[in-house]
Amino acid sequence: MEPVVDFDLSRCKFIDEVYAASGLDGRPNIVEMDPLKFEHLILPLSESAA
C-alpha cells in the first residue's frame, strides 16, 4: 500500500524530549529534602496530632 502523503523530513527539526509535567507539581520532594527542612515541615503536623 502506497502512503497517501510523503513528508519532507529534511524540513523537520528534532529536539530532545522534555517531561512537560515536571514543573506542574510544586510540592517538595521529601526524599531529597535537607533533614532540618524536613523537621520544620513535619513539626507542625506532629504538634497538631498531639
N, CA and C atoms as a LAMMPS dump frame, in Angstrom:
ITEM: TIMESTEP
0
ITEM: NUMBER OF ATOMS
150
ITEM: BOX BOUNDS ff ff ff
-5.0000000000000000e+02 5.0000000000000000e+02
-5.0000000000000000e+02 5.0000000000000000e+02
-5.0000000000000000e+02 5.0000000000000000e+02
ITEM: ATOMS id mol type element x y z
1 1 1 N 0.833 -1.158 0
2 1 2 C 0 0 0
3 1 3 C 0.889 1.236 0
4 2 1 N 0.645 2.137 -0.88
5 2 2 C 1.416 3.373 -1.004
6 2 3 C 0.932 4.405 0.021
7 3 1 N 1.854 5.203 0.584
8 3 2 C 1.422 6.254 1.501
9 3 3 C 0.616 7.324 0.77
10 4 1 N -0.309 7.929 1.481
11 4 2 C -1.153 8.962 0.893
12 4 3 C -0.377 10.27 0.77
13 5 1 N 0.454 10.571 1.776
14 5 2 C 1.223 11.811 1.785
15 5 3 C 2.683 11.471 2.029
16 6 1 N 3.569 12.091 1.278
17 6 2 C 5.004 11.96 1.517
18 6 3 C 5.482 13.211 2.241
19 7 1 N 6.07 13.016 3.427
20 7 2 C 6.573 14.141 4.198
21 7 3 C 8.04 14.368 3.891
22 8 1 N 8.419 15.644 3.786
23 8 2 C 9.81 16.012 3.57
24 8 3 C 10.475 16.158 4.937
25 9 1 N 11.148 15.114 5.402
26 9 2 C 11.738 15.112 6.732
27 9 3 C 12.956 16.013 6.851
28 10 1 N 13.505 16.483 5.746
29 10 2 C 14.643 17.389 5.818
30 10 3 C 14.229 18.755 6.358
31 11 1 N 12.942 19.08 6.309
32 11 2 C 12.447 20.359 6.826
33 11 3 C 12.085 20.267 8.3
34 12 1 N 12.07 19.082 8.873
35 12 2 C 11.675 18.895 10.265
36 12 3 C 12.88 19.027 11.181
37 13 1 N 12.634 19.569 12.372
38 13 2 C 13.665 19.666 13.388
39 13 3 C 13.289 18.737 14.537
40 14 1 N 14.243 17.945 14.969
41 14 2 C 14.02 17.058 16.093
42 14 3 C 14.72 17.645 17.308
43 15 1 N 14.041 17.655 18.449
44 15 2 C 14.609 18.19 19.677
45 15 3 C 14.628 17.095 20.727
46 16 1 N 15.397 17.339 21.796
47 16 2 C 15.441 16.38 22.894
48 16 3 C 14.103 16.38 23.61
49 17 1 N 13.721 15.22 24.119
50 17 2 C 12.445 15.124 24.822
51 17 3 C 12.513 15.839 26.16
52 18 1 N 11.389 16.371 26.573
53 18 2 C 11.264 17.083 27.837
54 18 3 C 10.011 16.574 28.542
55 19 1 N 10.142 16.307 29.827
56 19 2 C 8.979 15.897 30.605
57 19 3 C 8.206 17.159 30.953
58 20 1 N 7.146 17.43 30.222
59 20 2 C 6.426 18.692 30.322
60 20 3 C 5.722 18.867 31.656
61 21 1 N 5.301 17.821 32.285
62 21 2 C 4.551 17.936 33.53
63 21 3 C 5.446 18.04 34.759
64 22 1 N 6.747 18.028 34.575
65 22 2 C 7.633 18.044 35.738
66 22 3 C 7.543 19.329 36.535
67 23 1 N 7.257 20.443 35.912
68 23 2 C 7.175 21.71 36.629
69 23 3 C 5.802 22.005 37.189
70 24 1 N 4.818 21.16 36.935
71 24 2 C 3.468 21.436 37.394
72 24 3 C 3.267 21.128 38.871
73 25 1 N 4.009 20.202 39.403
74 25 2 C 3.853 19.803 40.794
75 25 3 C 4.833 20.591 41.652
76 26 1 N 4.324 21.504 42.457
77 26 2 C 5.182 22.353 43.26
78 26 3 C 5.453 21.826 44.651
79 27 1 N 5.002 20.614 44.949
80 27 2 C 5.215 20.057 46.287
81 27 3 C 6.685 19.69 46.477
82 28 1 N 7.2 19.85 47.705
83 28 2 C 8.602 19.496 47.948
84 28 3 C 8.807 17.979 47.919
85 29 1 N 9.949 17.574 47.449
86 29 2 C 10.318 16.158 47.427
87 29 3 C 10.997 15.847 48.752
88 30 1 N 10.307 15.15 49.647
89 30 2 C 10.847 14.913 50.985
90 30 3 C 12.02 13.94 50.99
91 31 1 N 12.183 13.158 49.953
92 31 2 C 13.321 12.237 49.878
93 31 3 C 14.616 13.011 49.657
94 32 1 N 14.553 14.087 48.878
95 32 2 C 15.745 14.872 48.577
96 32 3 C 15.897 16.075 49.509
97 33 1 N 15.01 16.215 50.478
98 33 2 C 14.995 17.378 51.35
99 33 3 C 16.081 17.297 52.415
100 34 1 N 16.619 18.45 52.774
101 34 2 C 17.578 18.576 53.86
102 34 3 C 16.888 18.131 55.166
103 35 1 N 17.565 17.396 56.049
104 35 2 C 16.917 16.91 57.28
105 35 3 C 16.329 18.029 58.146
106 36 1 N 16.98 19.168 58.224
107 36 2 C 16.466 20.274 59.031
108 36 3 C 15.186 20.846 58.416
109 37 1 N 15.162 20.997 57.106
110 37 2 C 13.946 21.482 56.432
111 37 3 C 12.812 20.472 56.582
112 38 1 N 13.152 19.18 56.543
113 38 2 C 12.144 18.142 56.74
114 38 3 C 11.545 18.245 58.139
115 39 1 N 12.392 18.479 59.129
116 39 2 C 11.911 18.608 60.506
117 39 3 C 10.96 19.801 60.633
118 40 1 N 11.307 20.917 60.02
119 40 2 C 10.443 22.097 60.066
120 40 3 C 9.131 21.866 59.318
121 41 1 N 9.14 21.03 58.341
122 41 2 C 7.922 20.706 57.606
123 41 3 C 7.017 19.792 58.42
124 42 1 N 7.581 18.819 59.109
125 42 2 C 6.815 17.807 59.836
126 42 3 C 6.404 18.265 61.238
127 43 1 N 7.154 19.176 61.831
128 43 2 C 6.89 19.613 63.205
129 43 3 C 5.455 20.107 63.404
130 44 1 N 4.903 20.975 62.563
131 44 2 C 3.507 21.401 62.773
132 44 3 C 2.513 20.243 62.671
133 45 1 N 2.793 19.261 61.864
134 45 2 C 1.906 18.098 61.756
135 45 3 C 1.895 17.287 63.045
136 46 1 N 3.072 17.091 63.616
137 46 2 C 3.151 16.289 64.848
138 46 3 C 2.552 17.056 66.022
139 47 1 N 2.693 18.386 66.032
140 47 2 C 2.111 19.176 67.11
141 47 3 C 0.582 19.192 67.032
142 48 1 N 0.044 19.241 65.841
143 48 2 C -1.409 19.264 65.704
144 48 3 C -2.032 17.904 65.996
145 49 1 N -1.271 16.833 65.867
146 49 2 C -1.791 15.485 66.138
147 49 3 C -1.824 15.194 67.637
148 50 1 N -1.022 15.918 68.389
149 50 2 C -0.933 15.662 69.845
150 50 3 C -2.064 16.265 70.627
